[in-house]
Amino acid sequence: MSHATCFSPLGPLTVTAADGAIVALSWGEAGCGLLDPLVQTAVEELEAYFKGSLRHFSLPLKPAGTAFQRRVWAAMTAIPCGETRSYRALAGELGSGPRAVARACAANPIPIVIPCHRVIGADGSLTGYSGGSGIDTKAWLLRHEGAAVTTKPRLTRPLRGDAHAARDCSL
């Protein structure tokens, strides 16, 4: 496995790759790891996303999860940047229930790239989000993409500025 930490307006994000695919995106810094070309491409795409010049990731993904979770994650990647879907609508597309979709969203190992932040309550409310500062991070991501968001941000810590740098600590 290889990984790199990049610094985003939401704080550090660590990208992990294995067997030629991205397998995880974690909130926070990881220890030093080998920076391979795929991880470098992922960092570059994340930087472009946060600068506003990338609206669709082109990375090979291999998230670990159940068959149902992978179906939900595939459906989330089909939601265009700047748009949202409700848990109920996504559940209807998949022949499932909203709570099962919500659990799959919460288990997403590659947030932002697999855009679980684009899934919202049927009434337009921003329900849970497991990354960063929770719902405030979800609201920030949706606003960044140009989606209509009615929830006012309540961040307890300021978002970081434009500090994009990959860290490669390989010897």
N, C-alpha and C positions, 0 to 999 in steps of 0.2 A: 504494500500500500504506500501511496505517496500523498502528501498533503502540504498545503501552504495556507498561511493566514494573510488575509487582505484586510485593509482597514477601510470601512465604509462610513457613511454618515450615521449609521446605526450602531457603530462600534465594530470591533474585530469579528470577522467571519472566517472560519476555517473550512476549506474545501478538501475533501478526501476522495481519492480515486483508487480503484483496484481493477485489475483485469480489463483495462481499456475503457472504463466507464466511471462516471462520477457516482459515488455511492453515498456520500453524506455532505451536508453543509451544516456546520455547527456554529452556534453563537459563542463567541469567545476565541481566545488564542489557544493553539495547541503547541506542544513542544516542536522542536525543529524536525523537519522531515525532508525527504528527497523531493525536489521540485521537478517533476517530469513535464513534458510538453503539454499533456492533457490538462494537468493542474494549472499550468501557466495560462493556457487558453481559457480555462474556467475563470481564473482571476481577471484576465483581460475582459471577458464578457461581463463579469460582475461590475468591474469599473465602468464599462460602457453603459450598463444598465443604470448605475447610480448617477452617471453624468447626463442621462436622458437620451443617449444616442442609440440604445439597443432596446427593442420592445419584445423580442422573442429570442430565447436561448437556443443554441444549436448544438448543445453538448450531448454526447451519448450518456444516457442515464441507466443505472441498474440499482434501483432502490430495493432493499430487502424488505419483504412483507408478504402477507397472505395474498392469494389470488384476488380476493375482493379488494383489499387495500390497493393493489396495483391497478385494478380497474378504476377505482376512484381517482388515483393519482394521474392516470392517463386522461381521464375526463377533465381533471383540473388543468392539465397542460393545454387543453383545447379552448379554455376560456381566454379570449383575447386580452391583451394588455389594455388597461383602462376600463374594462368591463367587469361585472360581478355576476355571480349566480347564487341563488339561495341553496341552502342545504336541501330544502324540499325539492327544488327543481332538479338538482343534481341527482337526488335519490330517485326521482321519477324517471330520469334518463336511464338509470342503472337498475330499475326495478327493485329498489331497496327502500329503507326507511331513513329519514333525516338523521336520526341519532347514530346509525351505523356509519353514515357518511361523515358525521362530525368526529367520530372515533378514528376513522381512517385519516381525516385531515390532521388530527392531533398527533398521529403516529408518523406523519410525513418526515422522512429522514433528509429531504433535500428542499427545505423551504426556500422561498423566493424563486428558485429555478422551477420547482413544481409549485405553482402559485396558490397554495392553500389560503393565502391572505385574500384571494378574490372570492372566497365563499363566505356568504353572510347570512344573517337571519332572514326569514321570509318577509318580515316587516321592514327590512333594510337596515336593521341594527347590526352593529359589529359585535358579534359574540366572541367567544374565546379565541385566543391566539397564544401558542406556547413559546414563541420566540421573542428574544429581546425584551422589551418592556411591555409585552402582552398586547392588549388591544390598542395601545398608543402606537406601537410599532406597526400593527396592521393598518391603522388609520394613516400613518405616515406613508407606508408603501402604496396604499390606494391613491392618496393625494398625489404622490410622486408620479403615478401612472396616469393621472388625470381623471380618475373615477370620482363620481359624486359621493361625498362623505359628509354626513350630517353630524357625526360625533366630534366634539371638540377635543383636541389633544390635551392630555393630563400628564404629560411626562414628568416623572419625578427627577430625572436627570436630563441634562441637555443632550441633544443629538450631536454627534461629532461632525466636524466640518469635512471638507474635501481632503481626506488623508488616505489616499490610495497607494498602497505599497505592498507588494508580496514579500514575504520573508522566506528565504531559502537558506537553511542552515546546514545543508549537506556538506560533507567534507571533501 
